[in-house]
Amino acid sequence: MNTVTQEEHLSTADLANMARGESQGQQHTQQHANRPLFPEDVANDFRSRWERVQTGFVDEPRQAVQQADELVAQSIKRLTDTFAEERNRLERQWDRGDEVNTEDLRVAMQTYRSFFQRLLAI
C-alpha cells in the first residue's frame, strides 16, 4: 500500500508559503523573546534605586538589606503585573468565539511561544 503524506498533496507554492510563514513566525517570536522585561525608564529607575540601596549599606547595613528586599519585591510585582497584562491581551486576541480565523490563531500561538520563552529565560 502506497502511503501519501500530506506534504505530497501540497504544491511547491504551498510549501514555500508555509516555510515563509514559519520563518516569519520565528522572526516574530525572536523579536518578542528579545524584548526587555521592563521598559527602559523603569529599568533605569530600578537600577538607580539599587545603587542608592547598595551605597547605603556602608552606613546602615540592616536598613539597606530591608530596602533591597522591598526593591526586589517591587520589581517582581511589576514583572508579574506586566506578564499578567500581556497574557490578558493575548487571550482577548484569540478568545472571540467563532469570529477568529486560523491566521489570528497562528499569530496568537507564535506570541504565546515568545511569551513562554521569555518566562523561561528569567
Secondary structure as a PSIPRED ss2 file (coil, helix, strand):
# PSIPRED VFORMAT (PSIPRED V4.0)

   1 M C   1.000  0.000  0.000
   2 N C   1.000  0.000  0.000
   3 T C   1.000  0.000  0.000
   4 V C   1.000  0.000  0.000
   5 T C   1.000  0.000  0.000
   6 Q H   0.000  1.000  0.000
   7 E H   0.000  1.000  0.000
   8 E H   0.000  1.000  0.000
   9 H H   0.000  1.000  0.000
  10 L C   1.000  0.000  0.000
  11 S C   1.000  0.000  0.000
  12 T H   0.000  1.000  0.000
  13 A H   0.000  1.000  0.000
  14 D H   0.000  1.000  0.000
  15 L H   0.000  1.000  0.000
  16 A H   0.000  1.000  0.000
  17 N H   0.000  1.000  0.000
  18 M H   0.000  1.000  0.000
  19 A H   0.000  1.000  0.000
  20 R H   0.000  1.000  0.000
  21 G H   0.000  1.000  0.000
  22 E H   0.000  1.000  0.000
  23 S H   0.000  1.000  0.000
  24 Q H   0.000  1.000  0.000
  25 G H   0.000  1.000  0.000
  26 Q H   0.000  1.000  0.000
  27 Q H   0.000  1.000  0.000
  28 H H   0.000  1.000  0.000
  29 T H   0.000  1.000  0.000
  30 Q H   0.000  1.000  0.000
  31 Q H   0.000  1.000  0.000
  32 H H   0.000  1.000  0.000
  33 A H   0.000  1.000  0.000
  34 N C   1.000  0.000  0.000
  35 R C   1.000  0.000  0.000
  36 P C   1.000  0.000  0.000
  37 L C   1.000  0.000  0.000
  38 F C   1.000  0.000  0.000
  39 P C   1.000  0.000  0.000
  40 E H   0.000  1.000  0.000
  41 D H   0.000  1.000  0.000
  42 V H   0.000  1.000  0.000
  43 A H   0.000  1.000  0.000
  44 N H   0.000  1.000  0.000
  45 D H   0.000  1.000  0.000
  46 F H   0.000  1.000  0.000
  47 R H   0.000  1.000  0.000
  48 S H   0.000  1.000  0.000
  49 R H   0.000  1.000  0.000
  50 W H   0.000  1.000  0.000
  51 E H   0.000  1.000  0.000
  52 R H   0.000  1.000  0.000
  53 V H   0.000  1.000  0.000
  54 Q H   0.000  1.000  0.000
  55 T H   0.000  1.000  0.000
  56 G H   0.000  1.000  0.000
  57 F C   1.000  0.000  0.000
  58 V C   1.000  0.000  0.000
  59 D C   1.000  0.000  0.000
  60 E C   1.000  0.000  0.000
  61 P H   0.000  1.000  0.000
  62 R H   0.000  1.000  0.000
  63 Q H   0.000  1.000  0.000
  64 A H   0.000  1.000  0.000
  65 V H   0.000  1.000  0.000
  66 Q H   0.000  1.000  0.000
  67 Q H   0.000  1.000  0.000
  68 A H   0.000  1.000  0.000
  69 D H   0.000  1.000  0.000
  70 E H   0.000  1.000  0.000
  71 L H   0.000  1.000  0.000
  72 V H   0.000  1.000  0.000
  73 A H   0.000  1.000  0.000
  74 Q H   0.000  1.000  0.000
  75 S H   0.000  1.000  0.000
  76 I H   0.000  1.000  0.000
  77 K H   0.000  1.000  0.000
  78 R H   0.000  1.000  0.000
  79 L H   0.000  1.000  0.000
  80 T H   0.000  1.000  0.000
  81 D H   0.000  1.000  0.000
  82 T H   0.000  1.000  0.000
  83 F H   0.000  1.000  0.000
  84 A H   0.000  1.000  0.000
  85 E H   0.000  1.000  0.000
  86 E H   0.000  1.000  0.000
  87 R H   0.000  1.000  0.000
  88 N H   0.000  1.000  0.000
  89 R H   0.000  1.000  0.000
  90 L H   0.000  1.000  0.000
  91 E H   0.000  1.000  0.000
  92 R H   0.000  1.000  0.000
  93 Q H   0.000  1.000  0.000
  94 W H   0.000  1.000  0.000
  95 D C   1.000  0.000  0.000
  96 R C   1.000  0.000  0.000
  97 G H   0.000  1.000  0.000
  98 D H   0.000  1.000  0.000
  99 E H   0.000  1.000  0.000
 100 V C   1.000  0.000  0.000
 101 N C   1.000  0.000  0.000
 102 T H   0.000  1.000  0.000
 103 E H   0.000  1.000  0.000
 104 D H   0.000  1.000  0.000
 105 L H   0.000  1.000  0.000
 106 R H   0.000  1.000  0.000
 107 V H   0.000  1.000  0.000
 108 A H   0.000  1.000  0.000
 109 M H   0.000  1.000  0.000
 110 Q H   0.000  1.000  0.000
 111 T H   0.000  1.000  0.000
 112 Y H   0.000  1.000  0.000
 113 R H   0.000  1.000  0.000
 114 S H   0.000  1.000  0.000
 115 F H   0.000  1.000  0.000
 116 F H   0.000  1.000  0.000
 117 Q H   0.000  1.000  0.000
 118 R H   0.000  1.000  0.000
 119 L H   0.000  1.000  0.000
 120 L H   0.000  1.000  0.000
 121 A C   1.000  0.000  0.000
 122 I C   1.000  0.000  0.000
